[in-house]
Amino acid sequence: MKWILLFAGTVVGLIAVMAVAGLLLPRAHVASRRARFKQPADAIWNAITDFASFPTWRAEVRAIEQLPSRDGHVHYLERSKRGNIAMEIMEAVRPERLVVRIADPQLPFGGSWTYLLAAGPRETSLTITENGEVYNPIFRFISRFIFGHQRSIDAYLRALGKRFGEDVASEPVA
């Protein structure tokens, strides 16, 4: 019985430490990563804006459901292993800039992703910048110290590389 109480106390203590540390962290964060592809910018653009095809190359996405447009913006529902997230296209300038944001204020997190494409003579670089917010302090701690804010960007860039048969490495952006 003593061991059970000690274990329970340790778990409660760890959760309390994570909550306090999370409260001290800023709610908002910015993470930016870049990868280079041996593809023309139009090919990269077509892949990142063809939302219906996401389930074919993004392993965590199970389905995409087109939602009615609002205020002239495209909306879609991304059904993934972690839940459903309503997304909104805020800006699309072919083939240079795409801005997508979470369009569900009920989630414990929010934010936007800016995709910048830069065509070079033999490659295209794609920089993704996440301007995120994590509202729950425990999730904020986990997002910052356990997963890392750049984790989803890195996974996205790797999956996009595989879609083109390339093994790409993401790098931090200064």
C-alpha positions as CSV (number, residue, x, y, z in Angstrom):
1,M,0.0,0.0,0.0
2,K,2.9,2.3,0.8
3,W,4.3,1.8,-2.7
4,I,1.0,2.6,-4.3
5,L,0.7,5.9,-2.4
6,L,4.3,6.8,-3.3
7,F,3.7,6.0,-6.9
8,A,0.4,8.1,-7.0
9,G,2.1,11.0,-5.2
10,T,4.9,10.9,-7.7
11,V,2.5,11.0,-10.6
12,V,0.5,13.9,-9.1
13,G,3.8,15.7,-8.4
14,L,5.0,15.3,-12.0
15,I,1.6,16.6,-13.3
16,A,1.8,19.6,-11.0
17,V,5.4,20.4,-12.1
18,M,4.3,20.1,-15.8
19,A,1.3,22.4,-15.1
20,V,3.4,25.1,-13.3
21,A,6.1,24.9,-16.0
22,G,3.5,25.1,-18.7
23,L,1.9,28.2,-17.0
24,L,5.3,29.9,-17.2
25,L,5.7,29.2,-20.9
26,P,4.2,31.6,-23.5
27,R,0.9,30.4,-25.0
28,A,2.2,31.3,-28.5
29,H,5.2,29.9,-30.3
30,V,6.8,30.1,-33.7
31,A,8.6,27.2,-35.4
32,S,10.1,27.3,-38.8
33,R,11.7,24.5,-40.9
34,R,12.9,24.2,-44.5
35,A,13.5,21.3,-46.9
36,R,14.8,21.3,-50.5
37,F,13.2,19.2,-53.2
38,K,14.4,18.3,-56.7
39,Q,11.0,19.3,-58.1
40,P,9.8,22.4,-59.8
41,A,7.8,24.8,-57.6
42,D,4.6,24.0,-59.5
43,A,4.8,20.4,-58.6
44,I,5.4,21.2,-54.9
45,W,2.5,23.7,-55.0
46,N,0.2,21.2,-56.6
47,A,0.9,18.7,-53.9
48,I,0.5,21.0,-50.9
49,T,-2.8,22.5,-52.3
50,D,-4.4,19.2,-53.5
51,F,-6.0,18.6,-50.1
52,A,-8.1,15.7,-51.3
53,S,-4.9,13.7,-52.0
54,F,-3.4,14.2,-48.5
55,P,-4.5,10.7,-47.3
56,T,-2.4,9.2,-50.1
57,W,0.9,10.7,-48.8
58,R,0.4,11.9,-45.3
59,A,0.2,8.8,-43.1
60,E,-1.6,10.5,-40.2
61,V,-4.4,11.8,-42.4
62,R,-7.3,9.4,-42.9
63,A,-9.6,11.5,-45.0
64,I,-10.3,15.0,-46.2
65,E,-13.9,16.4,-46.3
66,Q,-14.6,19.5,-48.3
67,L,-16.6,22.0,-46.2
68,P,-18.6,25.0,-47.5
69,S,-16.5,28.1,-48.3
70,R,-16.9,31.0,-45.9
71,D,-16.0,34.6,-46.6
72,G,-14.4,33.5,-49.9
73,H,-12.0,31.1,-48.1
74,V,-11.7,27.4,-48.8
75,H,-12.5,25.2,-45.7
76,Y,-11.9,21.5,-45.3
77,L,-12.0,19.0,-42.5
78,E,-8.8,17.0,-41.9
79,R,-9.7,13.6,-40.3
80,S,-6.6,12.1,-38.7
81,K,-5.6,9.6,-36.1
82,R,-5.5,12.4,-33.6
83,G,-9.0,13.7,-34.4
84,N,-10.7,16.1,-36.7
85,I,-9.5,19.6,-37.5
86,A,-11.3,22.2,-39.5
87,M,-8.8,24.1,-41.7
88,E,-9.2,27.4,-43.6
89,I,-7.1,28.7,-46.5
90,M,-6.3,32.3,-45.6
91,E,-4.0,33.1,-48.6
92,A,-2.9,31.3,-51.7
93,V,-0.4,32.9,-54.1
94,R,0.6,30.4,-56.7
95,P,3.3,29.0,-56.6
96,E,4.9,31.1,-53.8
97,R,2.9,31.4,-50.7
98,L,0.1,29.5,-48.9
99,V,-1.3,30.3,-45.5
100,V,-3.6,27.8,-43.7
101,R,-5.1,28.1,-40.3
102,I,-7.0,26.0,-37.8
103,A,-10.7,27.1,-38.1
104,D,-12.0,25.5,-34.9
105,P,-11.9,27.7,-31.8
106,Q,-13.0,24.8,-29.6
107,L,-9.7,22.9,-29.9
108,P,-7.1,23.1,-27.1
109,F,-4.6,24.5,-29.7
110,G,-4.7,26.8,-32.7
111,G,-2.5,28.5,-35.2
112,S,-1.5,28.9,-38.8
113,W,1.1,27.6,-41.2
114,T,2.8,29.7,-43.8
115,Y,4.3,27.7,-46.7
116,L,6.9,29.7,-48.7
117,L,8.3,28.2,-52.0
118,A,11.5,29.4,-53.5
119,A,12.4,28.0,-56.9
120,G,16.1,27.6,-57.7
121,P,17.8,26.4,-60.9
122,R,17.7,22.7,-59.9
123,E,15.5,22.6,-56.8
124,T,12.7,24.2,-54.9
125,S,12.9,25.0,-51.2
126,L,9.8,24.9,-49.1
127,T,9.8,26.7,-45.8
128,I,7.0,26.1,-43.3
129,T,6.4,28.5,-40.4
130,E,4.0,27.5,-37.7
131,N,2.5,30.3,-35.6
132,G,0.9,28.2,-33.0
133,E,-0.9,28.5,-29.7
134,V,-1.4,25.9,-27.0
135,Y,-4.0,26.9,-24.5
136,N,-3.7,24.1,-21.9
137,P,-0.6,24.5,-19.7
138,I,0.1,20.8,-19.4
139,F,-0.2,20.3,-23.2
140,R,2.0,23.4,-23.6
141,F,4.7,21.8,-21.5
142,I,4.4,18.5,-23.5
143,S,4.4,20.3,-26.8
144,R,7.5,22.3,-26.0
145,F,9.6,19.8,-24.1
146,I,8.5,16.3,-25.2
147,F,7.3,16.6,-28.8
148,G,8.9,19.8,-29.9
149,H,7.1,22.5,-31.8
150,Q,8.8,21.5,-35.1
151,R,7.8,17.9,-35.0
152,S,4.7,18.1,-37.2
153,I,6.5,20.3,-39.7
154,D,9.4,17.8,-40.0
155,A,6.9,14.9,-40.5
156,Y,5.1,16.9,-43.2
157,L,8.3,17.7,-45.1
158,R,9.5,14.0,-44.9
159,A,6.1,12.8,-46.1
160,L,6.1,15.3,-49.0
161,G,9.6,14.2,-49.9
162,K,8.4,10.5,-50.0
163,R,5.5,11.5,-52.2
164,F,8.1,12.6,-54.8
165,G,10.4,9.6,-54.1
166,E,12.9,11.8,-52.4
167,D,14.6,11.5,-49.0
168,V,14.6,15.1,-47.8
169,A,16.0,16.4,-44.6
170,S,14.5,19.4,-42.9
171,E,16.6,22.2,-41.4
172,P,16.0,25.0,-39.0
173,V,15.4,28.5,-40.4
174,A,17.2,31.4,-38.9
